[in-house]
Amino acid sequence: MALADADCALAGLRVVQEVLLAAERTRQNGAPEEYVGDRVMEGLMLACLALCTQASTRLQPQL
């Protein structure tokens, strides 16, 4: 069960990172009105951290 949870967290992490990369590319190369803003970028980073923490926690051996 823990491996399934970690797998789901890692799948979610990949999706969030792809969105984050697309937003960063838009910031660098797109029109200013297309940029999602710093607060959204921060939220995406926090989502990455939370999903990474979830995956690593579920992969720790249970005592």
VOBA-1610 file (N, C-alpha, C; in pm, whole numbers, padded with zeros to 5 digits, always signed):
BEGIN
Met+00083-00120+00000Met+00000+00000+00000Met+00087+00126+00000Ala+00196+00122+00077Ala+00285+00238+00084Ala+00350+00266-00051Leu+00385+00160-00123Leu+00444+00180-00256Leu+00344+00240-00353Ala+00219+00201-00344Ala+00116+00259-00430Ala+00096+00406-00398Asp+00099+00441-00268Asp+00087+00581-00229Asp+00204+00662-00281Ala+00324+00607-00268Ala+00443+00678-00317Ala+00437+00694-00469Asp+00391+00592-00538Asp+00379+00599-00684Asp+00282+00708-00726Cys+00170+00718-00657Cys+00072+00823-00688Cys+00130+00962-00660Ala+00203+00975-00549Ala+00264+01104-00516Ala+00367+01143-00621Leu+00444+01047-00668Leu+00545+01077-00770Leu+00480+01110-00905Ala+00371+01045-00937Ala+00299+01079-01060Ala+00245+01222-01052Gly+00189+01258-00936Gly+00142+01394-00916Gly+00255+01495-00922Leu+00370+01459-00866Leu+00486+01546-00869Leu+00529+01574-01011Arg+00529+01473-01094Arg+00568+01493-01234Arg+00474+01591-01304Val+00345+01577-01281Val+00247+01667-01344Val+00268+01811-01297Val+00285+01828-01167Val+00304+01963-01113Val+00433+02024-01167Gln+00539+01945-01178Gln+00664+01996-01231Gln+00652+02034-01378Glu+00574+01960-01454Glu+00552+01996-01594Glu+00477+02130-01606Val+00378+02149-01520Val+00305+02276-01519Val+00398+02390-01477Leu+00480+02364-01377Leu+00575+02464-01330Leu+00674+02501-01440Leu+00723+02403-01512Leu+00815+02430-01623Leu+00747+02512-01733Ala+00624+02477-01765Ala+00551+02553-01867Ala+00529+02697-01822Ala+00498+02717-01695Ala+00478+02853-01644Ala+00608+02932-01648Glu+00719+02867-01616Glu+00849+02935-01620Glu+00888+02971-01762Arg+00862+02881-01856Arg+00892+02913-01996Arg+00805+03029-02045Thr+00681+03033-02000Thr+00593+03145-02036Thr+00647+03275-01978Arg+00695+03270-01855Arg+00751+03390-01792Arg+00871+03441-01872Gln+00955+03348-01917Gln+01076+03387-01989Gln+01049+03430-02132Asn+00958+03362-02199Asn+00943+03382-02344Asn+00807+03435-02389Gly+00710+03435-02300Gly+00575+03474-02340Gly+00546+03620-02317Ala+00426+03656-02350Ala+00379+03793-02326Ala+00355+03812-02176Pro+00375+03932-02126Pro+00357+03957-01982Pro+00219+03918-01929Glu+00115+03936-02009Glu-00020+03903-01962Glu-00045+03752-01955Glu+00043+03671-02013Glu+00028+03525-02007Glu+00092+03465-01883Tyr+00176+03540-01815Tyr+00246+03489-01696Tyr+00146+03472-01582Val+00154+03359-01511Val+00056+03327-01407Val+00078+03406-01279Gly+00197+03456-01257Gly+00224+03537-01138Gly+00308+03463-01036Asp+00371+03541-00949Asp+00462+03486-00850Asp+00390+03399-00747Arg+00270+03434-00710Arg+00198+03355-00609Arg+00163+03216-00661Val+00125+03207-00788Val+00096+03076-00848Val+00224+02994-00858Met+00333+03059-00897Met+00461+02989-00905Met+00502+02936-00768Glu+00483+03016-00665Glu+00514+02972-00530Glu+00424+02854-00490Gly+00298+02860-00523Gly+00207+02750-00493Gly+00247+02621-00563Leu+00292+02631-00687Leu+00338+02513-00759Leu+00463+02455-00693Met+00553+02541-00649Met+00673+02494-00580Met+00636+02425-00448Leu+00543+02482-00375Leu+00499+02421-00249Leu+00432+02286-00274Ala+00357+02276-00384Ala+00296+02147-00420Ala+00404+02043-00450Cys+00510+02084-00519Cys+00622+01993-00546Cys+00685+01944-00417Leu+00708+02036-00325Leu+00768+01999-00197Leu+00679+01902-00119Ala+00550+01930-00117Ala+00457+01844-00043Ala+00449+01704-00104Leu+00444+01696-00235Leu+00437+01565-00300Leu+00567+01486-00282Cys+00679+01555-00287Cys+00808+01490-00263Cys+00816+01437-00120Thr+00770+01516-00026Thr+00768+01474+00114Thr+00677+01353+00132Gln+00561+01356+00069Gln+00468+01243+00078Gln+00531+01116+00025Ala+00594+01125-00092Ala+00655+01006-00151Ala+00768+00953-00063Ser+00855+01041-00015Ser+00967+00993+00066Ser+00920+00938+00200Thr+00815+00995+00257Thr+00761+00945+00383Thr+00704+00805+00365Arg+00633+00784+00257Arg+00571+00652+00234Arg+00675+00544+00203Leu+00794+00585+00160Leu+00898+00487+00129Leu+00986+00453+00249Gln+00966+00522+00360Gln+01042+00491+00482Gln+00986+00363+00546Pro+01075+00280+00598Pro+01025+00157+00663Pro+00942+00189+00786Gln+00839+00113+00805Gln+00752+00131+00923Gln+00811+00054+01039Leu+00825+00119+01153Leu+00882+00055+01272Leu+00775-00004+01360
//
